[in-house]
Amino acid sequence: MNWEEIKSRAEAKWSALEEAPLHIRIGTPTCGRAAGALETLRIFRERLQREGLDVPLTEVGCMGLCFAEPLVIISKPESGFPPICYKNVRFDEAQKLINDFILGDDPCLEIALGTVELGQDDAPVIPELERFEIERRLVLKNCGWIDPEDIDHYIARGGYSALRDVLLGKDPEQVIAEIGQAGLRGRGGAGFLTSRKWASCRRQKSEPKYLICNADEGDPGAFMDRVVLESDPHSVIEGMIIAGYAIGAAKGFIYTRMEYPLVIERLQKALEQARAYGLLGEDIFGSGFSFDIEVIRGAGAFICGESTAMTYSIEGKRGMPRVRPPRSVERGLWGQPTVVNNVKTLALVTRIMEMGPDEFREIGTRSSPGTAVFALAGKVKQIGLCEVPMGTTLRQVIFEVGGGVPEGKEFKAVQIGGPAGGCVGEEALDLPVDFDSFRAAGAIMGSGGMIVLDNSNCMVETARFFLDFLSREDCGKCSFGRLGIKQLLMILEDITAGRGKEGDIELLEGLCEDLLQGCLCNLGRTAPNPVLTTLRYFRSEYEAHIRERRCPALVCRDLIAYFILPEKCEKGCDHCVLTCPTEAIVTDERTRKKRILQDKCVKCGTCLEVCPPEYSAVIKVSPPEKVKELESREA
């Protein structure tokens, strides 16, 4: 079957879905499955079969609205409505939609997020949500709208046409020039110019050359690459073939982790379908160019996200960074010239070839063109993915796209760029999202993880948490990384345990400088960022921990105590007594008031959680010595 026949059949298949009197899309990515999407899918299938309805039911990926999963989109043109997206569709909601909308005429707008339209760049948007006024979806163009396991859906939406145009109409140097004209910078963290990396690899005389797609997403709170590969794998595959053509490679690898089973499953299906259509393998489009892709399953080591450690892992060796130079583009996989690009970088390669470099360059800022994909997590209402033009402010991303922090809390900081990124405070909210602005603020954009923190978070403990992660994941190859990161962690542990002393802050700053200068790889050199940025924006919290033995956020266990206010303790309420795991709460037989025995309390916080909100008798105090003051006042 030639390309015109393939494309014609795919478009006819897609048109049949779009023109169907009824079409149901259900999101079944990992986030949807965690929320119960497979059960929702089962309910729809069984009910539709029982009702004798032959209705197209399509499994789609993630639209980025993870807070609203499971998501169901129902297209019923005769209702007079465009497709409607429904939120949190579990058993009751699924039955209601089937009974009232599919079998009836009630669109059930009370459980709807809004209507779905194809907006700019032909990407699905929900106009009723304010976030879509800010977002510009290039990488996420197809996510949540097509079946990621059906290549025809991707082709019908324009997929692989850009690859055909490249292979039949452009030479490799022209492709590299267009990527350079677009100003594409790597979305894996460093922001290095993609065209410069490609051109350097192409200039190398040694053969063969290799291409690696870095999908080893190890940052806590980051899930951008997973969503793209689960929801639109062909956009990355097409970008890889274009990149392979540009640098002169015949073999590519997608390095992901075993913790992403759905990614692996959908990638394998996508690769098989591409090979079956002649879009991958020998003599693609009759151009004489051959390229194939292999999926490599990593064991989940954080260090293997570093490019040289990743190449060792693919070779079957222990994943450890190596000294550079030579760089990977000179001597990488098996000692051959190798380009390593991130998932989002390769997806954007496809978009640039579709829309043209000039149009891409008009999006974003002069130094950072295009869009950035962020994973919003932590203390934010609308957890999920978003894609915004570079130059959008942090304030817009967090408060307009993410909906801000939950009720009753105040924004405090945002952790950007993974564990080795940095925490910036409220004064940085108007920073434009781009590589250079983040670097000036002492942080890095990283691959796009963004964890929002509120006033219940302790920034010293936050730095300790990330240094603990980095210490555990350190490869141990260089002394600065192995010993320096551990020493930073030990000082932070002392401070959060109330053992901090004068001079510790200066010691932290000195050690951070040593790591910046002495670590072998970028992961080690960026490890001090959580400490340096929390010191820069929240130095007073460090000083309170050290000088007053007090945790202002009431988080650090050794610096807090729990106390029951006798004037608020309701007679006869035994919630705290019944749930205390150490029997540290005693009851006065005469008044029935409760009291916490401090020497038995393990500070688990259960009493605070179970105390009825109408009483709010349990409080946290810091420093722990404040309990003596409260007890003496009570006496």
TAQUI-V370989 format. One record per residue. N is the residue number from 1. SS is DSSP state (~ for helix, > for strand, _ for the rest). OMEGA is omega in whole degrees, 0 to 359 (NA if undefined). Layout:
N|SS|OMEGA + N|SS|OMEGA
This chain:
1|_|180 + 2|_|186 + 3|~|181 + 4|~|178 + 5|~|178 + 6|~|182 + 7|~|180 + 8|~|180 + 9|~|180 + 10|~|180 + 11|~|178 + 12|~|179 + 13|~|180 + 14|~|179 + 15|~|178 + 16|~|177 + 17|~|183 + 18|~|183 + 19|_|181 + 20|_|179 + 21|_|178 + 22|_|180 + 23|>|183 + 24|>|174 + 25|>|177 + 26|>|180 + 27|>|180 + 28|_|172 + 29|_|181 + 30|~|181 + 31|~|177 + 32|~|179 + 33|~|179 + 34|~|180 + 35|_|177 + 36|_|185 + 37|~|181 + 38|~|175 + 39|~|176 + 40|~|178 + 41|~|180 + 42|~|181 + 43|~|180 + 44|~|181 + 45|~|183 + 46|~|180 + 47|~|179 + 48|~|178 + 49|~|181 + 50|~|180 + 51|_|179 + 52|_|182 + 53|_|177 + 54|_|186 + 55|_|175 + 56|>|180 + 57|>|188 + 58|>|172 + 59|>|180 + 60|>|181 + 61|_|186 + 62|_|177 + 63|_|182 + 64|_|182 + 65|_|187 + 66|~|180 + 67|~|185 + 68|~|180 + 69|_|355 + 70|_|179 + 71|_|176 + 72|>|177 + 73|>|181 + 74|>|175 + 75|>|179 + 76|_|187 + 77|~|183 + 78|~|179 + 79|~|183 + 80|_|179 + 81|_|167 + 82|_|178 + 83|_|182 + 84|>|179 + 85|>|182 + 86|>|185 + 87|_|172 + 88|_|183 + 89|_|175 + 90|_|190 + 91|~|185 + 92|~|181 + 93|~|179 + 94|~|179 + 95|~|180 + 96|~|180 + 97|~|180 + 98|~|183 + 99|~|191 + 100|~|184 + 101|~|182 + 102|~|179 + 103|_|182 + 104|_|184 + 105|_|181 + 106|_|183 + 107|_|176 + 108|_|185 + 109|~|180 + 110|~|177 + 111|~|182 + 112|>|169 + 113|>|180 + 114|>|179 + 115|>|182 + 116|_|176 + 117|>|174 + 118|>|185 + 119|_|181 + 120|~|182 + 121|~|178 + 122|~|180 + 123|_|178 + 124|>|178 + 125|>|176 + 126|_|187 + 127|_|182 + 128|_|180 + 129|_|183 + 130|~|184 + 131|~|184 + 132|~|172 + 133|~|183 + 134|_|185 + 135|>|171 + 136|_|190 + 137|_|174 + 138|_|176 + 139|_|185 + 140|_|185 + 141|_|184 + 142|_|188 + 143|_|180 + 144|_|182 + 145|_|180 + 146|_|173 + 147|_|183 + 148|_|180 + 149|_|179 + 150|_|182 + 151|~|180 + 152|~|178 + 153|~|181 + 154|~|181 + 155|~|180 + 156|~|179 + 157|_|176 + 158|_|183 + 159|_|178 + 160|_|175 + 161|~|178 + 162|~|178 + 163|~|180 + 164|~|179 + 165|~|180 + 166|~|186 + 167|~|184 + 168|~|186 + 169|~|184 + 170|_|174 + 171|_|184 + 172|~|180 + 173|~|179 + 174|~|178 + 175|~|179 + 176|~|180 + 177|~|180 + 178|~|176 + 179|~|176 + 180|~|178 + 181|~|178 + 182|~|181 + 183|_|183 + 184|_|176 + 185|>|184 + 186|_|182 + 187|_|179 + 188|_|177 + 189|_|186 + 190|_|180 + 191|_|180 + 192|_|180 + 193|>|184 + 194|~|183 + 195|~|180 + 196|~|179 + 197|~|180 + 198|~|183 + 199|~|179 + 200|~|179 + 201|~|182 + 202|~|182 + 203|~|182 + 204|_|183 + 205|_|185 + 206|_|177 + 207|_|358 + 208|_|173 + 209|_|183 + 210|>|175 + 211|>|178 + 212|>|171 + 213|>|182 + 214|>|177 + 215|_|179 + 216|_|188 + 217|_|187 + 218|_|183 + 219|_|173 + 220|_|178 + 221|_|180 + 222|_|179 + 223|_|182 + 224|~|183 + 225|~|178 + 226|~|182 + 227|~|181 + 228|~|182 + 229|~|176 + 230|~|190 + 231|~|184 + 232|_|186 + 233|~|184 + 234|~|178 + 235|~|179 + 236|~|178 + 237|~|179 + 238|~|178 + 239|~|178 + 240|~|180 + 241|~|178 + 242|~|179 + 243|~|178 + 244|~|177 + 245|~|183 + 246|~|185 + 247|~|179 + 248|_|179 + 249|_|177 + 250|_|183 + 251|>|177 + 252|>|179 + 253|>|171 + 254|>|183 + 255|>|178 + 256|>|185 + 257|>|182 + 258|_|178 + 259|_|180 + 260|_|184 + 261|~|180 + 262|~|175 + 263|~|181 + 264|~|181 + 265|~|183 + 266|~|175 + 267|~|181 + 268|~|178 + 269|~|180 + 270|~|179 + 271|~|178 + 272|~|180 + 273|~|179 + 274|~|178 + 275|~|182 + 276|~|179 + 277|_|180 + 278|_|181 + 279|_|179 + 280|_|181 + 281|>|186 + 282|_|169 + 283|_|184 + 284|~|181 + 285|~|180 + 286|~|184 + 287|_|185 + 288|_|180 + 289|_|179 + 290|_|182 + 291|>|177 + 292|>|186 + 293|>|177 + 294|>|178 + 295|>|178 + 296|>|181 + 297|>|177 + 298|>|183 + 299|_|175 + 300|_|178 + 301|_|181 + 302|~|184 + 303|~|182 + 304|~|169 + 305|~|176 + 306|_|194 + 307|~|183 + 308|~|175 + 309|~|179 + 310|~|180 + 311|~|176 + 312|~|181 + 313|~|178 + 314|~|179 + 315|_|180 + 316|_|180 + 317|_|176 + 318|_|182 + 319|_|178 + 320|_|179 + 321|_|176 + 322|_|180 + 323|_|175 + 324|_|3 + 325|_|3 + 326|_|177 + 327|_|182 + 328|_|181 + 329|_|178 + 330|_|178 + 331|_|182 + 332|_|183 + 333|~|183 + 334|~|177 + 335|~|183 + 336|_|178 + 337|_|188 + 338|>|173 + 339|>|175 + 340|>|178 + 341|>|178 + 342|>|178 + 343|~|185 + 344|~|177 + 345|~|183 + 346|~|176 + 347|~|179 + 348|~|174 + 349|~|178 + 350|~|182 + 351|~|180 + 352|~|179 + 353|~|178 + 354|~|189 + 355|~|182 + 356|_|185 + 357|~|182 + 358|~|179 + 359|~|178 + 360|~|183 + 361|~|180 + 362|_|179 + 363|_|175 + 364|>|183 + 365|_|182 + 366|_|183 + 367|_|180 + 368|_|182 + 369|>|174 + 370|_|184 + 371|>|175 + 372|>|178 + 373|>|180 + 374|>|170 + 375|>|180 + 376|>|181 + 377|>|178 + 378|>|187 + 379|_|180 + 380|_|187 + 381|_|187 + 382|_|179 + 383|_|178 + 384|>|181 + 385|>|170 + 386|>|176 + 387|>|185 + 388|>|175 + 389|>|172 + 390|_|183 + 391|_|172 + 392|_|183 + 393|>|175 + 394|~|180 + 395|~|179 + 396|~|181 + 397|~|186 + 398|~|189 + 399|~|181 + 400|~|177 + 401|~|183 + 402|_|178 + 403|_|179 + 404|_|181 + 405|_|180 + 406|_|182 + 407|_|177 + 408|_|180 + 409|_|178 + 410|_|177 + 411|>|178 + 412|>|184 + 413|>|173 + 414|>|176 + 415|>|186 + 416|>|169 + 417|_|176 + 418|_|185 + 419|_|178 + 420|_|178 + 421|_|179 + 422|>|178 + 423|>|178 + 424|>|185 + 425|>|186 + 426|~|181 + 427|~|180 + 428|~|185 + 429|_|181 + 430|_|173 + 431|_|172 + 432|>|178 + 433|_|170 + 434|_|187 + 435|~|188 + 436|~|179 + 437|~|179 + 438|~|180 + 439|~|179 + 440|~|180 + 441|_|179 + 442|_|180 + 443|_|173 + 444|_|179 + 445|_|182 + 446|_|181 + 447|_|174 + 448|_|176 + 449|>|181 + 450|>|181 + 451|>|183 + 452|>|180 + 453|>|178 + 454|>|186 + 455|_|174 + 456|_|178 + 457|_|174 + 458|_|184 + 459|~|176 + 460|~|178 + 461|~|177 + 462|~|177 + 463|~|179 + 464|~|181 + 465|~|182 + 466|~|176 + 467|~|175 + 468|~|177 + 469|~|183 + 470|~|178 + 471|~|179 + 472|~|184 + 473|~|180 + 474|_|185 + 475|_|177 + 476|_|186 + 477|_|182 + 478|_|184 + 479|~|180 + 480|~|179 + 481|~|184 + 482|~|185 + 483|~|184 + 484|~|180 + 485|~|178 + 486|~|180 + 487|~|174 + 488|~|180 + 489|~|182 + 490|~|178 + 491|~|179 + 492|~|177 + 493|~|177 + 494|~|182 + 495|~|181 + 496|~|178 + 497|_|179 + 498|_|180 + 499|_|180 + 500|_|182 + 501|_|178 + 502|_|182 + 503|_|181 + 504|~|180 + 505|~|179 + 506|~|178 + 507|~|177 + 508|~|182 + 509|~|179 + 510|~|179 + 511|~|179 + 512|~|179 + 513|~|178 + 514|~|180 + 515|~|179 + 516|~|183 + 517|~|193 + 518|~|184 + 519|_|185 + 520|_|186 + 521|_|181 + 522|~|178 + 523|~|177 + 524|~|182 + 525|~|177 + 526|~|181 + 527|_|179 + 528|_|186 + 529|~|178 + 530|~|179 + 531|~|184 + 532|~|182 + 533|~|177 + 534|~|174 + 535|~|182 + 536|~|186 + 537|~|185 + 538|~|183 + 539|~|182 + 540|~|178 + 541|~|175 + 542|~|182 + 543|~|178 + 544|~|179 + 545|~|186 + 546|~|189 + 547|~|183 + 548|_|185 + 549|_|186 + 550|_|175 + 551|_|183 + 552|_|181 + 553|_|179 + 554|_|182 + 555|_|187 + 556|_|191 + 557|~|182 + 558|~|182 + 559|~|178 + 560|_|173 + 561|>|178 + 562|>|183 + 563|>|178 + 564|>|179 + 565|_|186 + 566|_|182 + 567|_|180 + 568|_|183 + 569|_|184 + 570|_|179 + 571|_|174 + 572|_|178 + 573|_|183 + 574|_|182 + 575|~|184 + 576|~|181 + 577|~|185 + 578|~|184 + 579|~|181 + 580|_|185 + 581|_|184 + 582|_|181 + 583|_|181 + 584|_|182 + 585|>|181 + 586|>|182 + 587|>|174 + 588|_|186 + 589|_|183 + 590|_|185 + 591|_|185 + 592|_|175 + 593|_|183 + 594|>|177 + 595|>|181 + 596|>|175 + 597|_|188 + 598|_|182 + 599|_|178 + 600|_|183 + 601|_|178 + 602|_|174 + 603|_|179 + 604|_|178 + 605|_|182 + 606|~|181 + 607|~|179 + 608|~|181 + 609|~|186 + 610|~|179 + 611|_|183 + 612|_|184 + 613|_|180 + 614|_|177 + 615|_|182 + 616|_|184 + 617|_|182 + 618|>|178 + 619|>|171 + 620|>|178 + 621|>|176 + 622|_|3 + 623|_|181 + 624|_|182 + 625|_|180 + 626|~|178 + 627|~|180 + 628|~|178 + 629|~|179 + 630|~|180 + 631|~|179 + 632|~|177 + 633|~|179 + 634|~|180 + 635|_|NA
